[in-house]
Amino acid sequence: MIKPNLPTILTMGEPSGIGGEIALKAWLSNHNELPPFCIIDSPARLQNICSSLSLNTNITEVSSIEETANVFSKSLPVLPLKLPEDAIPGELNALNSPAVILAIKEAVKLVQTGRANAVVTNPIHKNILYKSGFSYPGHTEYLASLANIETEPVMMLVSERLRVIPVTRHVSIREAINNLTSELIVETAVIADKALRQDFGISNPRIAIAGLNPHAGEGGVMGNEEKTFIEPAIHILAEKGLSVTGPEPPDTLFHHQARTTYDVVLCMYHDQALIPIKTLDFETAVNVTLGLPFIRTSPDHGTALNIAGKGSASEKSLIAALRMANKMAYNRSKLLTNND
């Protein structure tokens, strides 16, 4: 069972990106209010960032995550991880990629063994990892492999004003249409419904399902995908007892009044989901992976190599990810306790 008082484990992410900077800033600006977290990283790298950016973050190297509670109020706890090469902001180095992957693996091990309540991942740079033999499309798929699950995990983007799920993710529009099926929509919605209940405390989640075409196809005049696989999926979900509506015209789904009618939107492709949430809450949206046996959140942005080392990176999304992970752990623990 998850214990909500356990610390959260944060991964290093791409060492040449902004992950270290935002972790240091998150602790510096909010450690009196944030739930305790520990980062797997190179202490020397973090110290270099502090020096170069004149950050007054205190850093303490710890030998185990259990030391987090005693250290966190005075300094950022760091589980040490050696980098083969010095990380230069903005300059990718494939020699450091194995350490990036190891940080994720070690973080998952800590949560799987009940020593951390959740994993929060700093952004990785997939292209440089591929050069080191990383064979997964991204974080989500690698985490699923580490969890040894066969069901495809679901990516949900969450902010104070909106929750969205892209049914298809990092593929072209053409591939997205080819990949969409009633089965995929049903599987995604079922995972979302369960997660909203256990991790977000919503007893009867309301799921809006977006159409693919303009005006949701307008009865087949603008495309037949809605009739072919979206409407059948909605019928199956309704028969399963889920509260679903749709197919909804995508262009009217995201204004204020519409957002009061649902708890999450299932979108048919990546940008249909991410454009509205990044427009509404660019700095504070959080990436949450659903369908894993452990909790994982992440800032909703990339490695930002173009601003790495300049001191301008915002820690707001990471802070939101840390808070959300802790809240999800609390909700899941509470539900499991009530069901015992």
QUIUR-V901077 format. One line per field, one symbol per residue. burial: I if it has 16 or more other ideal C-beta (glycine too) atoms within 10 Angstrom, else O. Layout:
burial=???
This chain:
burial=OIOIOIIIIIIIIIIIIIIIIIIIIIIOOOIOOIIIIIIIIIIIIIIIIIOOIOIOIOIIIIOOIOIIOOIIOOOIIIIOIOIOOOIOIIOIIOOIIOIIIOIIOIIIOIIOOOIIIIIIIIIIIIOIIOOOOIOIOOIIOIIIOIIOOOOOIIIIIIIOOIIIIIIIIOOOOOOIIOOIOIOIIIIIIIIIIOIIIIIIOIOOIIIIIIIIIOIIIOOOOOIOIIOOIIIIIIOIIOOOOIOIOIIIIIOOIIOOOOIOOIIIIIIIIIOIIIOIIIOIIOOIIIIIIIIIOIIIIIIIIOIIIOIIIOOOIIIIIIIIIIIIIIIIIIIIIOOOOOOO
